[in-house]
Amino acid sequence: MLQLTTPAKAGLLKPLKIAIIEMIKSFKVKRMIILQTIIRNLSRLTAGGIAKLRDPLIGVATNISKEGKAKQIN
Protein backbone atom coordinates (compact mmCIF):
# COMPACT_ATOMS: atom_id res chain seq x y z
CA MET A 1 0.00 0.00 0.00
CA LEU A 2 1.32 3.39 -0.99
CA GLN A 3 1.26 6.05 1.65
CA LEU A 4 1.28 9.56 0.26
CA THR A 5 3.21 12.01 2.40
CA THR A 6 1.96 14.99 0.41
CA PRO A 7 -1.69 15.71 -0.30
CA ALA A 8 -2.55 14.40 -3.76
CA LYS A 9 -5.66 15.29 -5.69
CA ALA A 10 -7.89 12.27 -6.23
CA GLY A 11 -8.03 13.09 -9.93
CA LEU A 12 -4.31 12.45 -10.29
CA LEU A 13 -4.22 8.99 -8.74
CA LYS A 14 -5.90 7.21 -11.66
CA PRO A 15 -3.61 8.79 -14.28
CA LEU A 16 -0.59 7.76 -12.21
CA LYS A 17 -1.84 4.17 -12.07
CA ILE A 18 -2.39 4.17 -15.84
CA ALA A 19 1.08 5.62 -16.34
CA ILE A 20 2.66 2.97 -14.11
CA ILE A 21 1.17 0.23 -16.29
CA GLU A 22 2.25 2.02 -19.47
CA MET A 23 5.78 2.51 -18.14
CA ILE A 24 6.04 -1.17 -17.20
CA LYS A 25 5.01 -2.18 -20.72
CA SER A 26 7.22 0.30 -22.57
CA PHE A 27 10.34 0.39 -20.42
CA LYS A 28 10.24 -3.20 -19.12
CA VAL A 29 11.45 -2.32 -15.66
CA LYS A 30 10.45 -3.74 -12.32
CA ARG A 31 7.28 -2.35 -10.79
CA MET A 32 9.00 -1.52 -7.50
CA ILE A 33 11.52 0.78 -9.20
CA ILE A 34 8.66 2.72 -10.79
CA LEU A 35 6.69 2.92 -7.54
CA GLN A 36 9.76 4.19 -5.67
CA THR A 37 10.33 6.80 -8.38
CA ILE A 38 6.76 8.04 -8.13
CA ILE A 39 6.91 8.17 -4.33
CA ARG A 40 10.14 10.19 -4.49
CA ASN A 41 8.71 12.59 -7.03
CA LEU A 42 5.11 13.07 -5.82
CA SER A 43 6.02 16.50 -4.49
CA ARG A 44 6.72 17.58 -8.07
CA LEU A 45 3.09 17.23 -9.11
CA THR A 46 1.85 20.56 -10.39
CA ALA A 47 -1.63 22.05 -10.32
CA GLY A 48 -1.93 21.13 -13.99
CA GLY A 49 -1.62 17.45 -13.14
CA ILE A 50 1.79 16.88 -14.70
CA ALA A 51 4.31 14.65 -12.99
CA LYS A 52 7.91 14.60 -14.16
CA LEU A 53 9.66 11.45 -13.05
CA ARG A 54 13.34 10.63 -13.37
CA ASP A 55 14.82 7.38 -12.14
CA PRO A 56 18.63 7.34 -11.98
CA LEU A 57 18.67 3.53 -12.06
CA ILE A 58 17.20 3.38 -15.55
CA GLY A 59 18.19 6.87 -16.67
CA VAL A 60 14.74 7.62 -18.01
CA ALA A 61 12.76 10.80 -17.49
CA THR A 62 9.03 10.59 -18.01
CA ASN A 63 6.28 13.17 -18.23
CA ILE A 64 2.84 12.05 -17.12
CA SER A 65 -0.21 14.00 -18.23
CA LYS A 66 -3.67 14.23 -16.66
CA GLU A 67 -4.90 11.58 -19.09
CA GLY A 68 -2.29 9.11 -17.85
CA LYS A 69 -0.15 9.32 -20.97
CA ALA A 70 3.51 8.69 -20.19
CA LYS A 71 5.99 10.26 -22.57
CA GLN A 72 9.66 9.35 -22.32
CA ILE A 73 12.05 12.30 -22.53
CA ASN A 74 15.83 12.26 -22.55
Kinemage of the C-alpha trace (Angstrom):
@kinemage 1
@onewidth
@group {chain A} dominant
@subgroup {mainchain}
@vectorlist {calphas} color= white
{ca met a 1} P 0.000 0.000 0.000
{ca leu a 2} L 1.323 3.386 -0.991
{ca gln a 3} L 1.261 6.047 1.654
{ca leu a 4} L 1.280 9.559 0.262
{ca thr a 5} L 3.208 12.010 2.403
{ca thr a 6} L 1.962 14.992 0.414
{ca pro a 7} L -1.685 15.712 -0.305
{ca ala a 8} L -2.546 14.398 -3.756
{ca lys a 9} L -5.661 15.285 -5.686
{ca ala a 10} L -7.891 12.270 -6.228
{ca gly a 11} L -8.033 13.095 -9.931
{ca leu a 12} L -4.308 12.449 -10.293
{ca leu a 13} L -4.223 8.989 -8.736
{ca lys a 14} L -5.897 7.207 -11.658
{ca pro a 15} L -3.607 8.789 -14.284
{ca leu a 16} L -0.594 7.765 -12.206
{ca lys a 17} L -1.841 4.168 -12.070
{ca ile a 18} L -2.389 4.173 -15.844
{ca ala a 19} L 1.080 5.620 -16.345
{ca ile a 20} L 2.660 2.967 -14.112
{ca ile a 21} L 1.169 0.231 -16.287
{ca glu a 22} L 2.246 2.019 -19.465
{ca met a 23} L 5.779 2.505 -18.142
{ca ile a 24} L 6.042 -1.172 -17.204
{ca lys a 25} L 5.012 -2.177 -20.725
{ca ser a 26} L 7.222 0.300 -22.571
{ca phe a 27} L 10.341 0.393 -20.419
{ca lys a 28} L 10.240 -3.199 -19.120
{ca val a 29} L 11.454 -2.320 -15.655
{ca lys a 30} L 10.449 -3.741 -12.321
{ca arg a 31} L 7.281 -2.350 -10.791
{ca met a 32} L 9.000 -1.524 -7.505
{ca ile a 33} L 11.519 0.777 -9.205
{ca ile a 34} L 8.663 2.723 -10.793
{ca leu a 35} L 6.694 2.922 -7.539
{ca gln a 36} L 9.760 4.191 -5.674
{ca thr a 37} L 10.335 6.800 -8.381
{ca ile a 38} L 6.761 8.041 -8.132
{ca ile a 39} L 6.907 8.173 -4.329
{ca arg a 40} L 10.138 10.188 -4.486
{ca asn a 41} L 8.708 12.589 -7.030
{ca leu a 42} L 5.111 13.070 -5.822
{ca ser a 43} L 6.025 16.495 -4.487
{ca arg a 44} L 6.725 17.576 -8.074
{ca leu a 45} L 3.085 17.233 -9.107
{ca thr a 46} L 1.849 20.555 -10.388
{ca ala a 47} L -1.626 22.055 -10.321
{ca gly a 48} L -1.925 21.126 -13.990
{ca gly a 49} L -1.618 17.452 -13.139
{ca ile a 50} L 1.793 16.878 -14.702
{ca ala a 51} L 4.308 14.647 -12.986
{ca lys a 52} L 7.905 14.602 -14.157
{ca leu a 53} L 9.665 11.448 -13.055
{ca arg a 54} L 13.338 10.630 -13.370
{ca asp a 55} L 14.822 7.382 -12.140
{ca pro a 56} L 18.630 7.341 -11.983
{ca leu a 57} L 18.666 3.531 -12.058
{ca ile a 58} L 17.204 3.376 -15.551
{ca gly a 59} L 18.187 6.873 -16.673
{ca val a 60} L 14.735 7.622 -18.007
{ca ala a 61} L 12.763 10.802 -17.493
{ca thr a 62} L 9.025 10.589 -18.006
{ca asn a 63} L 6.284 13.173 -18.233
{ca ile a 64} L 2.837 12.046 -17.118
{ca ser a 65} L -0.213 14.001 -18.231
{ca lys a 66} L -3.672 14.227 -16.659
{ca glu a 67} L -4.896 11.576 -19.090
{ca gly a 68} L -2.292 9.113 -17.854
{ca lys a 69} L -0.146 9.318 -20.968
{ca ala a 70} L 3.508 8.689 -20.187
{ca lys a 71} L 5.994 10.258 -22.572
{ca gln a 72} L 9.663 9.353 -22.324
{ca ile a 73} L 12.051 12.295 -22.531
{ca asn a 74} L 15.828 12.264 -22.546
